[in-house]
Amino acid sequence: MSKLEALFPGIAIRGILPDSVVTVVTAQFGSNAPVLTYKTASGSVENELIIRYNDSQLEVSETGKTWSFDGDCALFSRVSEAHRIRLAHP
């Protein structure tokens, strides 16, 4: 998976604007060049077409959120049920 596929809403990245961190609002994927909508530090929202050879410039910043809700819901259900059974057994 390249860095372009790792772009999801809420993630903070470097490399779009010089010496600045932007927050991804949406990433609409086409064939080879997604359209990235992002919010700058000043609060303005802008769009940019990211070409596949430019993804080497992108760097995920640690200041963005470190969690997401894209996990396996069936696995979560099984784990929570197992934990509930473990707590119910004396």
C-alpha positions in Angstrom: 0.0 0.0 0.0 1.4 3.4 -1.0 1.0 6.6 1.0 -1.9 7.7 -1.1 -4.1 4.9 0.0 -3.3 5.7 3.6 -5.0 9.1 3.3 -8.2 9.2 5.3 -10.2 12.0 6.9 -8.6 13.5 10.1 -5.0 12.4 9.4 -2.3 15.1 9.6 0.3 15.1 6.8 3.4 17.0 5.8 4.5 17.5 2.2 1.5 19.2 0.7 2.5 22.7 1.7 6.1 23.7 2.4 6.9 23.7 6.1 3.3 23.1 7.2 1.1 20.3 8.4 -2.4 20.0 6.9 -5.4 17.9 8.0 -7.1 15.7 5.4 -10.8 16.4 5.0 -11.5 14.0 2.1 -9.5 12.0 -0.4 -11.4 11.1 -3.6 -9.5 8.3 -5.4 -9.5 8.2 -9.2 -7.3 6.0 -11.3 -3.9 7.3 -10.4 -4.4 10.7 -9.0 -6.7 11.4 -6.0 -8.2 14.8 -5.3 -7.2 15.7 -1.8 -9.3 18.2 0.2 -7.4 19.5 3.2 -7.5 22.1 5.9 -4.5 24.3 6.6 -3.3 25.5 10.0 -5.0 28.8 9.4 -8.4 27.1 8.8 -8.8 27.5 5.1 -10.0 24.5 3.1 -8.2 23.8 -0.3 -8.1 21.0 -2.9 -5.1 19.6 -4.7 -4.6 16.8 -7.2 -1.9 14.4 -5.9 0.0 12.6 -8.6 1.4 9.1 -7.9 5.0 10.2 -8.1 4.5 12.9 -5.6 3.5 10.5 -2.8 7.2 10.1 -1.8 7.0 13.7 -0.5 4.1 12.9 1.8 4.8 12.1 5.4 2.2 11.2 8.1 2.6 13.6 11.0 2.3 12.3 14.6 0.1 15.3 15.5 -3.0 13.7 13.8 -5.3 11.3 15.4 -3.8 7.9 16.1 -7.0 5.9 16.1 -9.8 5.2 13.7 -13.0 3.3 13.6 -12.1 1.1 10.6 -11.5 -2.2 12.5 -13.1 -5.6 12.0 -16.5 -5.3 13.7 -17.1 -9.1 13.7 -13.8 -9.6 15.6 -14.7 -6.8 18.0 -18.0 -8.5 18.7 -16.4 -11.9 19.4 -13.7 -10.4 21.7 -16.3 -8.3 23.6 -18.5 -11.4 24.1 -15.6 -13.4 25.3 -14.7 -10.7 27.8 -18.3 -10.5 29.0 -18.4 -14.3 29.5 -15.0 -14.2 31.4 -16.4 -11.5 33.7 -19.6 -13.4 34.3 -17.8 -16.5 35.4 -16.8 -16.4 39.1 
